Amino acid sequence: MKGDLDIFRFRALYDADPAINDYLQGVIDDIRQNGKPLKMFRYHPESCETSGGLEWLLAPETAPGLKYGNHEYDSVRNFLTYEWRMCTHDVETAAGALAFYDAVYALYYQVDQSIPLTDRYDKAYMFALEVIPEYLAGGEAEKYIQKHILPLFPETVKKTERKKRVL
């Protein structure tokens, strides 16, 4: 991975080719077996360092939401396909695309720290937060807005103009 593949296309490849999951699981298994520390990265120069949540793969019993019946992150597949508060890694929403990208980036970062980090999905998520009314956030309404309405107003249009058109 060189960071230039769109996360939507990557998700389709990930779902179709079990070898990708096997490779990523191997990254985590190597860290576990050899007691390696997680490599931390920064989303933005001013932000704190993060591991992208990989610590939950190394200690599944610490995963958030276990007491509410969510699954442990005992495998890379569970980690990359979890559901939590309607924020899924199914990349149908900006939140899902961002969550999936962050998790995949964190996994590949353990192998190659030269992969560039993009803020594309972060920007899309922040824009969605600004334009989707709170009462429509989460669930099918949000998915519909993000899948069918927001794409009508591409990033080439100024942000203020996009907000006016969407709202």
C-alpha positions as CSV (number, residue, x, y, z in Angstrom):
1,M,0.0,0.0,0.0
2,K,1.3,3.4,-1.0
3,G,-1.6,5.4,0.2
4,D,-2.9,6.3,-3.2
5,L,-5.7,3.8,-3.5
6,D,-9.2,5.3,-2.7
7,I,-10.5,3.7,0.5
8,F,-13.8,2.8,-1.2
9,R,-11.9,0.8,-3.8
10,F,-9.7,-0.7,-1.1
11,R,-12.8,-1.8,0.9
12,A,-14.1,-3.6,-2.2
13,L,-10.7,-5.3,-2.7
14,Y,-10.5,-6.2,1.0
15,D,-14.0,-7.8,1.0
16,A,-13.2,-9.7,-2.2
17,D,-9.7,-11.0,-1.4
18,P,-9.1,-12.8,1.9
19,A,-5.3,-12.5,1.3
20,I,-5.5,-8.8,2.2
21,N,-7.0,-9.6,5.6
22,D,-4.5,-12.5,6.1
23,Y,-1.6,-10.0,5.5
24,L,-3.1,-7.5,7.9
25,Q,-3.7,-10.2,10.5
26,G,-0.1,-11.2,10.1
27,V,1.0,-7.7,11.0
28,I,-0.9,-7.9,14.3
29,D,0.2,-11.5,15.0
30,D,3.9,-10.4,14.5
31,I,3.5,-7.6,16.9
32,R,1.8,-9.9,19.5
33,Q,4.4,-12.7,19.1
34,N,7.4,-10.5,19.2
35,G,6.2,-8.1,21.8
36,K,6.8,-5.1,19.5
37,P,5.5,-1.7,20.6
38,L,2.9,-0.1,18.3
39,K,4.2,2.6,16.0
40,M,2.3,5.8,16.8
41,F,1.5,8.5,14.3
42,R,0.0,12.0,14.3
43,Y,-3.1,12.9,12.3
44,H,-2.1,16.5,12.3
45,P,1.1,18.2,13.5
46,E,-0.6,19.7,16.5
47,S,-2.5,16.5,17.5
48,C,-1.5,13.8,20.0
49,E,0.1,10.6,18.7
50,T,-2.3,7.7,18.1
51,S,-2.1,4.0,17.3
52,G,-5.5,4.1,15.5
53,G,-7.1,1.8,18.1
54,L,-4.8,-1.1,17.4
55,E,-4.2,-1.6,21.1
56,W,-7.7,-3.1,21.1
57,L,-6.5,-5.8,18.8
58,L,-3.6,-6.6,21.1
59,A,-5.9,-6.6,24.2
60,P,-9.4,-7.5,22.9
61,E,-10.8,-7.3,26.5
62,T,-10.2,-3.5,26.5
63,A,-12.4,-2.9,23.4
64,P,-15.0,-0.1,23.9
65,G,-18.6,-1.2,24.1
66,L,-18.0,-4.8,25.3
67,K,-20.2,-4.1,28.3
68,Y,-23.0,-3.1,25.9
69,G,-22.7,-6.4,23.9
70,N,-20.4,-5.3,21.1
71,H,-17.9,-7.8,19.8
72,E,-14.3,-8.0,20.9
73,Y,-11.7,-7.0,18.4
74,D,-10.1,-10.4,18.5
75,S,-9.2,-10.3,14.8
76,V,-8.4,-7.8,12.1
77,R,-11.7,-8.7,10.4
78,N,-13.7,-7.9,13.5
79,F,-11.7,-4.7,13.9
80,L,-12.3,-3.5,10.3
81,T,-16.0,-4.5,10.1
82,Y,-17.3,-3.6,13.5
83,E,-20.5,-1.6,14.2
84,W,-20.5,0.9,17.0
85,R,-23.3,3.4,17.5
86,M,-24.3,3.2,13.9
87,C,-20.9,4.2,12.8
88,T,-19.8,1.3,10.6
89,H,-16.7,0.6,8.6
90,D,-18.9,-0.1,5.6
91,V,-17.7,3.2,4.1
92,E,-21.3,4.2,3.1
93,T,-21.0,7.3,5.3
94,A,-18.3,9.8,5.9
95,A,-17.9,8.5,9.5
96,G,-17.6,4.9,8.2
97,A,-15.1,5.9,5.5
98,L,-13.0,7.8,8.1
99,A,-13.1,5.0,10.6
100,F,-12.2,2.4,8.0
101,Y,-9.4,4.5,6.6
102,D,-8.0,5.3,10.1
103,A,-7.9,1.6,11.0
104,V,-6.4,0.5,7.7
105,Y,-3.8,3.3,7.8
106,A,-2.8,2.3,11.4
107,L,-2.3,-1.3,10.3
108,Y,-0.2,-0.5,7.3
109,Y,1.7,2.2,9.3
110,Q,3.1,-0.6,11.4
111,V,4.9,-1.9,8.3
112,D,5.7,1.3,6.4
113,Q,5.9,4.7,8.0
114,S,6.4,6.5,4.7
115,I,2.8,6.1,3.6
116,P,1.3,9.5,3.4
117,L,-1.7,10.3,5.6
118,T,-4.6,12.0,3.9
119,D,-7.1,14.2,5.5
120,R,-9.6,13.6,2.7
121,Y,-11.9,11.4,4.8
122,D,-11.6,13.7,7.8
123,K,-12.7,16.7,5.8
124,A,-15.7,14.8,4.4
125,Y,-16.7,13.7,7.9
126,M,-16.4,17.2,9.3
127,F,-18.4,18.6,6.4
128,A,-21.1,16.0,7.0
129,L,-21.2,17.0,10.6
130,E,-21.8,20.6,9.6
131,V,-24.6,20.0,7.1
132,I,-26.6,17.0,8.3
133,P,-29.1,18.1,11.0
134,E,-28.6,16.3,14.3
135,Y,-32.1,14.8,14.1
136,L,-31.1,13.0,10.9
137,A,-27.7,11.8,12.1
138,G,-27.2,8.1,12.4
139,G,-29.0,5.3,10.7
140,E,-30.6,5.2,7.3
141,A,-31.3,8.9,6.9
142,E,-27.7,9.8,7.3
143,K,-26.6,7.1,4.9
144,Y,-29.1,8.3,2.3
145,I,-27.9,11.9,2.6
146,Q,-24.3,11.0,2.4
147,K,-24.7,8.5,-0.4
148,H,-27.1,10.3,-2.6
149,I,-27.1,14.0,-1.7
150,L,-23.6,15.1,-0.7
151,P,-22.0,13.6,-3.8
152,L,-24.0,16.0,-5.9
153,F,-21.9,18.8,-4.4
154,P,-18.2,17.9,-5.0
155,E,-15.3,19.4,-3.1
156,T,-14.5,21.5,-6.2
157,V,-17.4,23.8,-5.1
158,K,-16.5,26.2,-2.4
159,K,-17.4,24.9,1.1
160,T,-19.9,27.8,1.9
161,E,-21.6,27.2,-1.4
162,R,-21.8,23.5,-0.9
163,K,-23.3,24.1,2.6
164,K,-26.0,26.4,1.2
165,R,-26.9,23.9,-1.5
166,V,-27.1,21.0,0.8
167,L,-29.1,22.8,3.5
